[in-house]
């Protein structure tokens, strides 16, 4: 089976991850575990976690939930500051993913090219499963 055969599943996984993360509060400095709880109910957390564990193995400095949530919350704030005022978290994350690809801020996880934001969302799934 070719990698192209997995594209719809990957797109669905990423879309569901974004939808789940739409409820993340913009503040990441308080209760990171509580903020991450329940975010991944709507996605295939096991599949996302596999990518997430691969990402965390390559980026050990992001292997703690508070830091990871802080990175994602900062991405949301930055997109809101530079984009349309009042955009949702979901829209902000979608924009950040587009910008990651535009700026070549991507990671290779076993032949899969993901934007850094996508990889961090998968890492959130991994850390949530490990907790």
N, C-alpha and C positions, 0 to 999 in steps of 0.2 A: 504494500500500500504506500502511495506517495505521500509526501508531506502535504501536498495540496488537498488531499482527501480529508485532512484534519482541519482545514481552514474554517468551515462553518462551525465546528465544535469550539474552536479557539475564539472565534468572534462571539459566539453565544456566551462562553465563559467570561470573557472580558466585559461584555455588555451587562451580564448579571452581576459581576463584581462591582461595576460602576453603580448600578442601581442599588446594590446593597450598601455601598459606601455613601450614598446620598444622604443618609441620616447621621453621618459622623459630625459631631460638633466641631466647630472651627478651632476651638482651644484644645491643644494636645497636652498641655502641661498638668492637667488635673484628671486623675482617674483614667489613664490610658486603657487599662484592662476593661473598665466599665464601658468606655467608648467603643472598644472593639467588639464587645459582647453583642451577639445577635446580628452583626453586620453581614455575616456570611451565610445566613439561613437560606437565602434565595439562590445560591450558586452551588455548583458541584465543588464543594470545599476540598474534597480529596484530590481532585485533578489540579485545582489551583495550588494546593499545598505542595504537590510534587514539584511544580515550577518554583514555588516559593522557597522550598528547602534547597533547591539547586542555586537559586539566587543568594540565599543567606550563606551558603558554603563559599561563594565567591566574594561576598561582601559582609564579612563577619562583624564589622562595626555597626551594622544595622540589625543585628540579631536580637535586639531587646525591644519589646513592645512599645515602651514609651518613646524611644528614639524613632521607631518606624512610624508611629502615629504622628509624631512631631513633623517628620518629613512630609507626610501626606497632607497634614493640616497646613503646613507652610505653602505647599503647592497650591492648595485651594485659595489661601489668602493672596498669594502672588497673582493668580489668574484673575481673581476678583478685583485686585488693585489695578491691573493693566487692561482688563477687558470691560465688558459692559457692566455697569453698576447693577448690583442686586442679582447677579446670576446665581443659580442654584449650585450646590456643591457638585452635583452630577455634571452639570454643564462645565463647571470649572475643571473637573478632572478630565472630561473629554477634551477640552481645549489643551490642557497640559499634555495629554498623550499626543495630540497632534503636534504640539510644539516640540516634544521629545523627538518625534520622528523627523520633523523639519530640521532640528538642530543636531541630528545624529546622536542623541543621548539615548542609546539603546544598549541592550545586553544580549549576548548570545547564550542561550541555555540549551545545551545539547542540540544545536542546530536551529532552534527556534529563536527568531529575532523579536524581542519584546521591547517596547519603550521602557525606560526606567520606572515610570509611574505604574505601568502594567505589572512589571516585575515586583514592585513594592506592594501592590494590591495582592499579588499572589503570596508574597512573604507574610502579609497580614493573615492570610488563610493558614499558612504554615504555623505561625506562632500561636494562632488561636487554637489550632488542633493540638499543639504541644502543651498548651497551658492546662 
